[in-house]
């Protein structure tokens, strides 16, 4: 029985704001390592190729899915808040161990453990805690705002990593990342959620992990974070990432009512077209400030296209599947972003061509397959 009822009549309540800030700092702490960790991995292990960096980053992305089958058991058997805080805390502590990893297998082990803990944190916060602390009528909007906080955190993290890379050692950057993760842990510890009695649930299940109804739009959606991943590390100029963050804020200033009047297919195509223009500007370098102009366009195009996919992946689940649907989106988004970073290691000179090709594939796949599937599935669900 809940003896400490918590008012969640307001959308922008204290608990939700704390979760947003925690998610923002967690993403900053994770992604600020991405632009710099690859080069340091190659240097520290005297690798003659990018294989070591490719493997370490790929293991992090793969490991996010390892605890997925246990996710529902964890949040319904133990305190959801404790599951989240412990995963973030252990993630931060393991980050401090990087400077002491004196062999490549130790680095790989740390990446696997951190990837698993990051996956747990993502599944518990976005699919459970956010829903618990927001009014039932505002949960779609809450999931969207929470997703945007992660996107902004990833871009700001990449900016900070590129900005301090030339002035600070990897060890200091790792410590900064761990501190940010520690603050994220403190913020989640400050939230209040209603007590829920433990439930008898199976040890393994796909609940709060993967919703198969969302797989097709999810496959289409991953083209967007994949493109962002191929561009992370493209420029050592930190202002490039700041311009991407600035473009994100430009997108947020666009009136929601204006976007709501436009067909989602048109908005999605516009998002991809903006990305194509940005990639072309990067490729040609026609003018001195073209890199920064491209950054702003990337910051507008990515959330514009992302929002259309996110709305769909939140609408497709039934009421009891809301958390699973969002977890599917979040895991696929971050995994695709990390895979994009991995691919650009192996195909550094072709990354812009790959990003351009993904834009074309994304638009074609959405119009030919995803949109008809969405219309059919939503119609069947509502009848």
VEXDREN-2710 file (C-alpha; in Angstrom, 1 decimal):
% VEXDREN-2710
k/r/px/py/pz
1/UNK/0.0/0.0/0.0
2/UNK/1.3/3.4/-0.9
3/UNK/1.8/5.4/2.3
4/UNK/3.4/8.4/0.7
5/UNK/1.3/9.5/-2.2
6/UNK/3.0/11.8/-4.7
7/UNK/1.3/14.4/-6.7
8/UNK/2.0/14.2/-10.4
9/UNK/-0.8/16.5/-11.6
10/UNK/1.7/18.8/-13.3
11/UNK/3.7/17.8/-16.3
12/UNK/6.8/19.8/-15.4
13/UNK/7.0/18.5/-11.8
14/UNK/10.2/18.2/-9.7
15/UNK/10.7/14.5/-10.3
16/UNK/10.4/14.8/-14.1
17/UNK/12.8/17.7/-14.2
18/UNK/15.3/15.8/-12.1
19/UNK/15.1/12.8/-14.5
20/UNK/15.6/15.1/-17.5
21/UNK/18.7/16.7/-16.0
22/UNK/20.0/13.3/-14.9
23/UNK/19.5/11.9/-18.4
24/UNK/21.2/14.9/-20.0
25/UNK/24.3/14.6/-17.7
26/UNK/24.4/10.8/-18.2
27/UNK/24.5/11.2/-22.0
28/UNK/27.1/14.0/-21.8
29/UNK/29.3/11.8/-19.6
30/UNK/29.0/8.9/-21.9
31/UNK/29.4/10.6/-25.3
32/UNK/32.1/13.1/-24.4
33/UNK/34.5/10.1/-24.6
34/UNK/33.5/9.1/-28.1
35/UNK/35.5/11.7/-30.1
36/UNK/38.7/11.0/-28.2
37/UNK/38.6/7.4/-26.9
38/UNK/39.3/5.8/-30.3
39/UNK/42.6/7.5/-30.9
40/UNK/43.7/6.9/-27.3
41/UNK/42.8/3.2/-27.5
42/UNK/44.9/2.8/-30.7
43/UNK/47.8/4.7/-29.1
44/UNK/47.8/2.9/-25.8
45/UNK/47.8/-0.6/-27.3
46/UNK/50.1/0.3/-30.2
47/UNK/47.6/-1.0/-32.7
48/UNK/48.5/-0.6/-36.3
49/UNK/44.9/-0.3/-37.3
50/UNK/41.5/0.9/-36.0
51/UNK/40.5/-2.7/-35.0
52/UNK/41.0/-2.2/-31.3
53/UNK/38.9/1.0/-31.2
54/UNK/36.3/-0.6/-33.4
55/UNK/36.0/-3.7/-31.1
56/UNK/35.9/-1.7/-27.9
57/UNK/33.2/0.6/-29.1
58/UNK/31.2/-2.2/-30.8
59/UNK/31.2/-4.2/-27.5
60/UNK/29.7/-1.2/-25.7
61/UNK/26.9/-1.0/-28.1
62/UNK/26.3/-4.7/-28.2
63/UNK/26.3/-5.0/-24.4
64/UNK/23.4/-2.6/-24.0
65/UNK/21.1/-5.4/-25.1
66/UNK/22.6/-8.1/-22.8
67/UNK/20.4/-7.3/-19.7
68/UNK/17.3/-6.7/-21.8
69/UNK/15.6/-10.0/-21.1
70/UNK/16.0/-9.4/-17.4
71/UNK/14.7/-5.8/-17.5
72/UNK/11.1/-6.5/-16.6
73/UNK/12.1/-8.9/-13.7
74/UNK/14.5/-6.2/-12.3
75/UNK/12.0/-3.4/-12.2
76/UNK/9.0/-5.4/-11.0
77/UNK/11.0/-7.4/-8.3
78/UNK/13.2/-4.7/-6.9
79/UNK/12.9/-1.0/-6.4
80/UNK/12.9/0.7/-9.8
81/UNK/14.7/3.7/-8.4
82/UNK/17.4/1.6/-6.8
83/UNK/17.9/-0.4/-10.0
84/UNK/18.4/2.8/-11.9
85/UNK/20.7/4.5/-9.3
86/UNK/22.9/1.4/-8.7
87/UNK/23.4/0.9/-12.5
88/UNK/24.4/4.6/-12.9
89/UNK/26.7/4.5/-9.8
90/UNK/28.4/1.3/-10.9
91/UNK/28.7/2.8/-14.4
92/UNK/30.5/5.8/-13.0
93/UNK/32.8/3.7/-10.8
94/UNK/33.8/1.5/-13.7
95/UNK/34.6/4.6/-15.7
96/UNK/37.3/5.5/-13.2
97/UNK/39.0/2.2/-13.8
98/UNK/39.9/2.9/-17.5
99/UNK/43.3/4.4/-16.7
100/UNK/44.2/1.2/-14.8
101/UNK/43.3/-1.1/-17.7
102/UNK/46.8/-2.2/-18.8
103/UNK/45.7/-4.8/-21.3
104/UNK/43.2/-4.8/-24.2
105/UNK/41.0/-7.6/-22.6
106/UNK/40.6/-5.5/-19.5
107/UNK/39.4/-2.6/-21.7
108/UNK/36.9/-4.9/-23.5
109/UNK/35.6/-6.2/-20.1
110/UNK/35.1/-2.6/-18.9
111/UNK/33.2/-1.8/-22.1
112/UNK/31.0/-4.8/-21.8
113/UNK/30.1/-4.1/-18.1
114/UNK/29.5/-0.4/-18.8
115/UNK/27.4/-1.1/-21.9
116/UNK/25.2/-3.5/-19.9
117/UNK/24.8/-0.9/-17.0
118/UNK/24.1/1.9/-19.5
119/UNK/21.4/-0.4/-21.1
120/UNK/19.8/-1.0/-17.7
121/UNK/19.8/2.7/-16.9
122/UNK/18.2/3.5/-20.3
123/UNK/15.4/0.9/-20.0
124/UNK/14.6/1.8/-16.4
125/UNK/14.5/5.5/-16.8
126/UNK/12.7/6.0/-20.1
127/UNK/10.4/3.1/-20.0
128/UNK/9.5/3.1/-16.3
129/UNK/10.5/6.1/-14.1
130/UNK/9.5/8.7/-16.6
131/UNK/6.0/7.1/-16.9
132/UNK/5.8/6.8/-13.1
133/UNK/6.4/10.5/-12.4
134/UNK/4.2/12.1/-15.1
135/UNK/0.4/12.4/-15.4
136/UNK/-1.2/9.6/-17.5
137/UNK/-2.4/12.2/-20.1
138/UNK/1.1/13.6/-20.6
139/UNK/3.2/10.5/-20.9
140/UNK/3.7/10.6/-24.7
141/UNK/5.0/14.2/-24.3
142/UNK/7.2/13.1/-21.4
143/UNK/8.8/10.3/-23.4
144/UNK/9.5/12.7/-26.3
145/UNK/11.1/15.3/-24.0
146/UNK/13.2/12.6/-22.3
147/UNK/14.4/11.4/-25.7
148/UNK/15.3/14.9/-26.8
149/UNK/17.3/15.4/-23.5
150/UNK/19.3/12.3/-24.5
151/UNK/19.9/13.6/-28.1
152/UNK/21.0/17.0/-26.7
153/UNK/23.3/15.3/-24.2
154/UNK/25.0/13.2/-26.9
155/UNK/25.7/16.3/-29.0
156/UNK/26.9/18.4/-26.0
157/UNK/29.0/15.4/-24.9
158/UNK/30.7/15.2/-28.3
159/UNK/31.3/19.0/-28.2
160/UNK/32.9/18.8/-24.8
161/UNK/35.1/15.8/-25.7
162/UNK/36.4/17.5/-28.8
163/UNK/36.8/20.8/-27.0
164/UNK/39.0/19.5/-24.1
165/UNK/40.7/16.7/-26.1
166/UNK/43.7/18.8/-27.0
167/UNK/44.2/20.3/-23.5
168/UNK/43.4/17.4/-21.2
169/UNK/44.7/13.9/-21.0
170/UNK/42.3/11.0/-21.5
171/UNK/42.6/10.2/-17.8
172/UNK/41.3/13.7/-16.9
173/UNK/38.5/13.5/-19.4
174/UNK/37.5/10.1/-18.0
175/UNK/37.4/11.6/-14.5
176/UNK/35.2/14.4/-15.8
177/UNK/32.9/11.9/-17.4
178/UNK/32.7/9.9/-14.1
179/UNK/31.8/13.1/-12.1
180/UNK/29.0/13.9/-14.6
181/UNK/27.7/10.3/-14.2
182/UNK/28.0/10.7/-10.4
183/UNK/25.9/13.9/-10.5
184/UNK/23.3/12.0/-12.6
185/UNK/23.2/9.3/-9.9
186/UNK/22.6/12.0/-7.2
187/UNK/19.7/13.5/-9.2
188/UNK/18.0/10.2/-9.7
189/UNK/18.4/9.5/-6.0
190/UNK/16.5/12.8/-5.2
191/UNK/13.3/11.8/-7.1
192/UNK/10.3/10.3/-5.3
193/UNK/8.3/7.5/-6.8
194/UNK/5.3/5.6/-5.4
195/UNK/6.0/2.4/-3.6
196/UNK/5.1/-0.7/-5.7
197/UNK/4.8/-4.1/-4.1
198/UNK/7.1/-6.7/-5.8
199/UNK/5.3/-8.7/-8.5
200/UNK/5.8/-12.3/-9.5
201/UNK/7.1/-12.1/-13.0
202/UNK/9.2/-14.5/-15.1
203/UNK/13.0/-14.1/-15.0
204/UNK/13.2/-13.7/-18.7
205/UNK/10.8/-11.8/-20.9
206/UNK/10.7/-9.2/-23.7
207/UNK/8.6/-6.8/-21.6
208/UNK/10.3/-3.4/-21.2
209/UNK/12.9/-4.6/-23.7
210/UNK/11.8/-5.2/-27.3
211/UNK/8.3/-4.6/-28.8
212/UNK/8.3/-6.5/-32.0
213/UNK/5.5/-4.3/-33.4
214/UNK/8.0/-1.5/-33.4
215/UNK/10.8/-3.3/-35.1
216/UNK/10.0/-2.2/-38.7
217/UNK/9.8/1.5/-38.0
218/UNK/12.8/1.0/-35.7
219/UNK/14.8/-0.4/-38.5
220/UNK/13.9/2.7/-40.6
221/UNK/14.5/5.0/-37.7
222/UNK/18.1/3.8/-37.1
223/UNK/19.2/5.6/-40.3
224/UNK/19.0/8.9/-38.4
225/UNK/21.3/8.0/-35.4
226/UNK/23.5/6.1/-37.7
227/UNK/24.1/9.2/-39.8
228/UNK/24.8/11.2/-36.6
229/UNK/27.3/8.5/-35.5
230/UNK/29.2/8.7/-38.8
231/UNK/29.5/12.5/-38.3
232/UNK/30.7/12.3/-34.7
233/UNK/34.5/12.7/-34.8
234/UNK/34.4/14.0/-38.4
235/UNK/35.6/17.4/-37.2
236/UNK/38.1/18.1/-34.5
237/UNK/36.8/21.6/-34.3
238/UNK/34.6/21.6/-31.2
239/UNK/32.5/24.5/-32.5
240/UNK/31.1/22.1/-35.1
241/UNK/29.3/20.2/-32.4
242/UNK/28.2/23.4/-30.7
243/UNK/26.6/24.4/-34.0
244/UNK/24.7/21.1/-34.0
245/UNK/23.4/21.8/-30.5
246/UNK/22.5/25.3/-31.7
247/UNK/20.5/23.8/-34.6
248/UNK/18.7/21.6/-32.1
249/UNK/17.6/24.7/-30.2
250/UNK/16.5/26.3/-33.5
251/UNK/14.3/23.2/-34.1
252/UNK/12.8/23.6/-30.6
253/UNK/11.8/27.2/-31.4
254/UNK/9.7/26.1/-34.3
255/UNK/6.0/26.4/-33.1
256/UNK/4.6/22.9/-32.4
257/UNK/1.2/24.0/-33.9
258/UNK/2.9/24.8/-37.2
259/UNK/4.5/21.4/-37.4
260/UNK/1.3/19.7/-36.4
261/UNK/-0.4/21.0/-39.5
262/UNK/2.0/19.3/-41.8
263/UNK/1.8/15.7/-42.8
264/UNK/4.4/13.5/-41.0
265/UNK/5.6/12.2/-44.3
266/UNK/6.4/15.7/-45.5
267/UNK/8.2/16.6/-42.3
268/UNK/10.2/13.4/-42.4
269/UNK/11.3/14.0/-46.0
270/UNK/12.2/17.6/-45.1
271/UNK/14.4/16.3/-42.3
272/UNK/16.2/13.9/-44.6
273/UNK/16.6/16.7/-47.3
274/UNK/18.1/19.0/-44.7
275/UNK/20.6/16.3/-43.8
276/UNK/21.5/15.7/-47.4
277/UNK/22.2/19.5/-47.8
278/UNK/24.3/19.5/-44.7
279/UNK/26.3/16.4/-45.9
280/UNK/26.8/18.1/-49.3
281/UNK/28.1/21.3/-47.7
282/UNK/30.5/19.2/-45.6
283/UNK/31.7/17.4/-48.7
284/UNK/32.3/20.5/-50.9
285/UNK/33.6/23.0/-48.3
286/UNK/32.4/25.7/-50.6
287/UNK/32.9/28.5/-48.1
288/UNK/35.0/29.1/-45.0
289/UNK/32.2/28.7/-42.5
290/UNK/30.5/25.8/-44.4
291/UNK/31.4/23.4/-41.5
292/UNK/29.4/25.5/-39.0
293/UNK/26.5/26.0/-41.4
294/UNK/26.4/22.2/-41.9
295/UNK/26.4/21.7/-38.1
296/UNK/23.3/23.9/-37.7
297/UNK/21.5/22.1/-40.5
298/UNK/22.4/18.7/-38.9
299/UNK/21.0/20.0/-35.6
300/UNK/17.7/20.9/-37.2
301/UNK/17.3/17.9/-39.6
302/UNK/18.1/15.1/-37.1
303/UNK/15.4/16.0/-34.4
304/UNK/12.9/16.9/-37.2
305/UNK/13.2/13.4/-38.6
306/UNK/13.7/11.7/-35.2
307/UNK/10.4/13.2/-33.9
308/UNK/8.3/11.6/-36.6
309/UNK/9.7/8.1/-35.8
310/UNK/9.5/8.7/-32.1
311/UNK/5.8/9.6/-32.3
312/UNK/5.1/6.5/-34.2
313/UNK/7.0/4.2/-31.9
314/UNK/5.1/5.6/-28.9
315/UNK/1.7/5.4/-30.7
316/UNK/2.0/1.8/-31.9
317/UNK/2.2/0.1/-28.5
318/UNK/-1.0/-0.7/-26.6
319/UNK/-1.5/1.0/-23.2
320/UNK/0.3/-1.7/-21.3
321/UNK/3.2/-1.8/-23.8
322/UNK/4.1/1.9/-23.6
323/UNK/7.3/1.3/-21.7
324/UNK/8.4/-1.6/-23.9
325/UNK/7.8/0.5/-27.0
326/UNK/9.9/3.4/-25.7
327/UNK/12.6/1.0/-24.5
328/UNK/12.7/-0.4/-28.1
329/UNK/13.2/3.0/-29.5
330/UNK/15.9/4.1/-27.0
331/UNK/18.0/0.9/-27.4
332/UNK/17.8/1.0/-31.2
333/UNK/18.7/4.7/-31.3
334/UNK/21.8/4.4/-29.1
335/UNK/23.0/1.2/-30.7
336/UNK/22.7/2.7/-34.2
337/UNK/24.5/5.8/-33.0
338/UNK/27.4/3.7/-31.7
339/UNK/27.4/1.5/-34.7
340/UNK/27.6/4.6/-36.9
341/UNK/30.7/5.6/-34.9
342/UNK/32.2/2.1/-35.5
343/UNK/31.6/2.2/-39.2
344/UNK/33.3/5.5/-39.6
345/UNK/36.4/4.0/-38.0
346/UNK/36.5/1.3/-40.7
347/UNK/35.4/3.6/-43.6
348/UNK/36.7/7.0/-42.5
349/UNK/37.0/8.5/-46.0
350/UNK/33.6/7.2/-47.2
351/UNK/31.6/8.3/-44.2
352/UNK/29.9/11.2/-46.0
353/UNK/29.0/8.9/-48.9
354/UNK/27.5/6.4/-46.4
355/UNK/25.6/9.1/-44.6
356/UNK/24.2/10.4/-48.0
357/UNK/23.2/6.9/-49.0
358/UNK/21.4/6.3/-45.7
359/UNK/19.3/9.4/-46.3
360/UNK/18.1/8.1/-49.6
361/UNK/17.5/4.6/-48.2
362/UNK/15.6/6.1/-45.2
363/UNK/13.2/8.1/-47.3
364/UNK/12.5/5.3/-49.8
365/UNK/12.0/2.7/-47.0
366/UNK/9.6/4.9/-45.1
367/UNK/7.4/5.7/-48.1
368/UNK/7.5/2.2/-49.6
369/UNK/7.2/0.0/-46.4
370/UNK/7.1/1.8/-43.0
371/UNK/4.2/4.2/-43.7
372/UNK/1.9/1.6/-45.2
373/UNK/2.7/-0.7/-42.2
374/UNK/2.0/2.1/-39.7
375/UNK/-1.4/2.9/-41.3
376/UNK/-2.4/-0.8/-41.3
377/UNK/-1.2/-1.5/-37.8
378/UNK/-2.8/1.5/-36.3
379/UNK/-6.1/0.8/-38.0
380/UNK/-6.1/-2.8/-36.8
381/UNK/-5.2/-1.7/-33.2
382/UNK/-8.0/0.9/-33.1
383/UNK/-10.7/-1.5/-34.4
END
